[in-house]
Amino acid sequence: MKTYKFLFIAFISLIAFNISVFAHTLPPTEKFVVVLDAGHGGKDPGNRGNGYKEKDIALKIILKVGKELEKHQDIKVVYTRKTDVFVTLDKRAEIANDAKADLFVSVHCNAASSTSAYGTETFVLGLHRNADNLKIAMKENSVITLEDDYEVTYGGFDPNSPASYIGMTLMQEEYLDQSILLSDYVQKQFTNKLKRKDRGVKQAGFLVLRKTYMPSVLVETGFLTNSTEGKYLNSSTGQLKMASAIVEGIVNYKNSINLHSIEVVNTDTNTTNTSSVTKNTDIYNDIVFKVQLAAGSTAIETKSYNFKGLNGVSRKKEGSLYKYYYGNTSDYLLIQEKQKEAIDAGYKKCYIIAFKGEKKISVNEALKSKTK
């Protein structure tokens, strides 16, 4: 009887161990938290180009973005405002930080002295690179003058003084790469899907981004001062399309850093069309090719069971992200074979990258470097 009891206990222990190991290898169940911020609101109308109200358009777009994101079971949406109320810039950042958000997305509408200006641009926090970026940051930051004791809250920051921007602390530096990545995804949707004019991904000193402790972007969806674009942004159709593009950008970003996602979206500008490379390319001196599988904010063991059965996966930290590579060779034909293996394993959008020493270079540049 004791023998049976011992075997039963051993059997239960084995099952418990297997469940524990299996659970360890499963994707995390915590939801991806996105904080959506509609610019302006309440006593702050934003810009009034062509008689439109920026605060209303930004809110309508944000609510549409949230409605679509909430359909994703693995995404939690938090709003800084859902109605026409005034929320301080400091409070918006506080909401995002308290939510322990993975992303902060602030939506606005642009304005310019010239009625011919149009197009979309997405900003990350940084020192302004030109006078136009400074003007936009000044316009958006001027809202703090509507707050009580804003000089104290923002440490003496003067939204109308260029000197204040020169001294701005880049608190978002840790998340800069990820913020730029998200901005690029959003801009690509605007440009490729909606055919909006691409004004690019830019850096400027926005107070609403300064105190957030996660990747954060400010989206300027277009110019209300442009009669055509203003009418588009004020329409239900235009707002829905802009919202859909932002949703796609957010989801693509989430998938690109989700190590356990079935597909990893190609976000690297260093890729090339491998089908155009002729078969006489093989060994490249001083160049190492790798296949990037995924990237994530946490370090995962490079065991085959974590990477769909692929052996020989390596991990490297770049900024705040861990990137995972398959293959390590100077033979371009061999790395193409490795890429095919990765695709067959389930990494449908993995891509080839190149290094010269420790420096990442474009694949095209690497292919041109071959010694004759």
N, C-alpha and C positions, 0 to 999 in steps of 0.2 A: 504493500500500500504506500509505503514511504517512497518507493521508487517511482510510482505513478505520480505522486504529489510533486516530486522533484522534477520529473519530466514536464509536468504541466506548468510549473513555475518557470522553467527554462524556456518553454515554448512562448509563454506570455512575455517574457523578458526580451526574447528575440523579436517578436512582433513590435514591441514598444521601441526597440532600438531602430528597427527598419523605418517605423513611422517617423522617428526623430530625424533620421538621416534624410528621408524623403522631404520632410517639412523644411529642413535646412536648405535644400536645393530649390525650393519653390520660390517664385517671384514674391517680393514683398507685397503685403495686402493693403498697406497704407495708401490712401488716395493722394493723387497729385493735386495740390491746392493752388488754384489760380485766383488772385485778387484782381477784380475788374474795377477800374476807376474812371468814372465819367467826369471829365474836366469841368471846372467851374460849378455853378448851381446857386440857387437862392438869390441873394442880393448881388452875386457876381454873375452877370450874363455872359461873360466871355466876349468874343468879338461879334460885331453886329453887321458884318459885311452884307451889303444888298438887303438889309433889313432882316436877315435871318438871325436866329439866336444860337450861338455856339453851344450854350449849356443844354439846350433842348435836343439838338442833333446828336451831341456826344452821348447823352443819356439814352436816346433811342437806339443808337448803335450798340452801346454797352449791354443793354437789356436783351437785344437780339443775340449778341455774342454769348451771353450767359445762358440764354434759353437753349442754344445749340450745345454748348459745353456740358450742360446738365444732363443731356441725353447719354453722356459717356459715364458708365458706372464707376470707372476708376478715377474720375475727376470731381473734385469738390470746388464749388464756386463761392467766392465771398465778394460782396460788393461794398465799395466805400459809400455809395449812395444809390438808392433805387427810386428816389423821388427828387423833386426840385427843391433841394435844401442846400444850404451853405455848409461846406465841410472844409476846415483849415487844411493846408498842405501838410502840416505836422501831424494832424489827426489821420490823414490818409495813410501816411507811412506807418503810423502806430497800428492801424487796423491790419495792415499787411504783416507787420512783425508779430503781432499778437496771434495771428492766424497761422504763423510758421509757414508762410506761403512758399511755394516753389517758384512762382512767377508773380510779377506785378505788371499789369498792363494798363496804361493811362491813355485814354482816347480824347483827342482834341480836333478842332478845325482851325486852319491857318488863315492868316490875313496878310495883305501886302498893300503898299501904297500904289503899286501898279496893278491895274485890273487884269493885266495879261498873265500874271503869275498863276501857275496851276501845277497840279501834281501832288504826289504823296511823298512823305519822308518820315523816317522813323529815327528817333533819337535815343542815345544812351547817355549816361552821365559822364561828363568829362569837361575839360577846359575847351571853350569854344575855339574853333579853328579860324573863323572869319567873322566879319562884322554882321553878316546876315544871321548866323547862328546866335550871336550875342543878342541881336534885336529880338529874335523869337523867344529866347530864354527870358529876357527882360519883360517881354509882354506877358508871358505865362506866370512869371514870378511876382508881377506887380499886384496880384491878388492878395498878397500877404498884408498890404496896407489897409485892407478891409478888416483885418483881425485886430482885436484888442491886444495891446502890449506886444506887437509883433517884433519890436526891437529886442525885447528880452527873449522871446521864444526862439528867434533865429540868430541870437548871439550878435546883434548889431548889424546883421546883413542888410545892405541897402540895395533893393532890386534895380535901382536906377543908376547905380555906380559901378562902372567897369572894374574899379579896384576891388570891390567885394568878390567879384568872380575870379580875379587873379588869386585871391587868397582862399578860394573854396577847397575844402578838403575832399579828396576823392575817396569817399567812404565806400563807393561801389567798386573799387579797384579789383577786389577779390572775385567779383562776378562779371567783370568786363567782357571776357571772352564769351561767356554764356549769353549775356545781354546782346552782344553783337550778333551772335548766332540766331537768337530769336528774331531780332530786327531784320536780319537777312531773309529769314523764312517769310516774315510778314510782307516785306517789300517784294519778294518774288511772286507772291500770290497777287498782290496789287498789279504788278507789271505783266506777268505772264498770263494770268487768268482774266483779269479785268481790263487789261490794256491801258491802265492809268500811266501817266508820265512818272517815271522813276526819278525822284530827286535824291535818292540814296539813303544810306545809313550814316548818321552823323553824331558827333559828340557836342554837347553843350551843357551849361550849368543850370539844370532844372532842380529847384528845391524839392519838388515832389518826389524826385528819385534819390535825393541825397541821403536820406536816413533809412532807406529800405535795405534790409539785409537778405536780399535774394536777387536773382537776375531781374532787371527792371527796364522797361522801355516806355517811351512816350510816343504815341502814334499821331502824326498830323495827317488826317485823312484827306485833306484837300483845302482849297482856298474858297472861303465864302465870298471874298471880294471879287472873284471871277464869276461873272454872271452864269456861265454854262455850268461850271463845277459847283457853284453854290446851289443852283437849282437841282442838280443831281444829288447832292448830299442832303438836301432838304426833302427829297422824295422818298417814299417808302421803298421803292425798288432800289434806289441808290444805297440807302441805309442797309437794306438786307444783303446786297452784294458786298458791301464793304465789311459788314459783320461776318459774312461767310468766309471772306478772305482772311480775316483776322483769326477766325476759328481754325481754319486749315493751317495757318502759320503756327498757332499754339500747339495743335495736335502733332504736327510734323516735328516741332521742337521736342515735345514730350517723348515721342517715339525715338528720336535720334539719341537721346541720353538715357533711354530705358534699356538697360542691358538685356532684359528678358523679352523685349519686343521681338516679334517674329521677323519683322523687317526693320532694318536700320536705314533711315533716309540719307541719301548722299548729300552731305553739306559741305564737302571739301572742294574748294575751287582748284585744287591741284590735280584733279582727275583728267583723264584723257580718253578718247574713244579707242579702246584696245583693238577694235576690229580693223582700224586703219593702219596698224603696225604690221609691217611685212615680216615674214618668217626669218629674215636674215639678221634680226636684232636678237642678241642674247646677252653677252657679258658686258657690263658697264663698270669700268674701273672707278673705284672710290665712291660708288653709289650702292646703297642698300634699298631694295624694294620690300615693302610689306603690304599686307592686306588689312585695312582697318575694318574690324567687325562691328564695334560698338564703342560707346563712351558712357560713363556714368559718374555720379558724384561720390560713390562709395567703392572701396577696393574689394574686388571679388577674387577669390582664389582661381588661378588659371588652370584648374583641373578640367579634364575633358567633359565631365558630366555637367559643368556649368556652361559649356560652349558647344552644345549639340553634338558631342562626340569628337570634336576636333582636338587633336593633340598638338602640343608645341605652341600654344597661345602665349603671348607675352603681354605684359602690362607696363604702361609708362604714364606717370602723372604729368599733365601739362596744365599749368594754372591750377584751377580747382577741380579739374576733371581727370578721371582715370580713363586712358584709352587702351583698347585691347586690339592686339595685332596678331595676325596669322601669317606665318612664313617670314623668312629673313634671308634674302639672297640678292646677289648682283646680277643674276640671270633673269632677264625680263620674260623669257618664255616660261621659265619655271614659276615665276610669280603669277603669270596668267593661269597656269594650271592650279596653283593654290587658290586663286580667286574663284575658279570654277568649282573646286572642292567646297569652298565656303558657301557658294551659292546653292550647290546641291544639298548642303547640310541645313539650309533654311535662311541664310543671311542673303536675302535676295538683292539687297542694295548695298552690299559691301563694296569697297573700292580700293584701288591700288594707290599707295602713297610712296614717296621717295625721300631718302635722307642722304645728305652729303655730310659725313661726319655726324655731328649732333644736330645739324640744321635741317629742317624740313624744307624741301624745295618742290616745285611743281614737277609732275611726271614729264610734261613736255620739255622742261628744262633739262631733266635728267636724260631723256632720250637724245637730246641734241649734244650731250657732252661726251658721247662715246668716242674713244680714241680710234682714229682710222688706222 
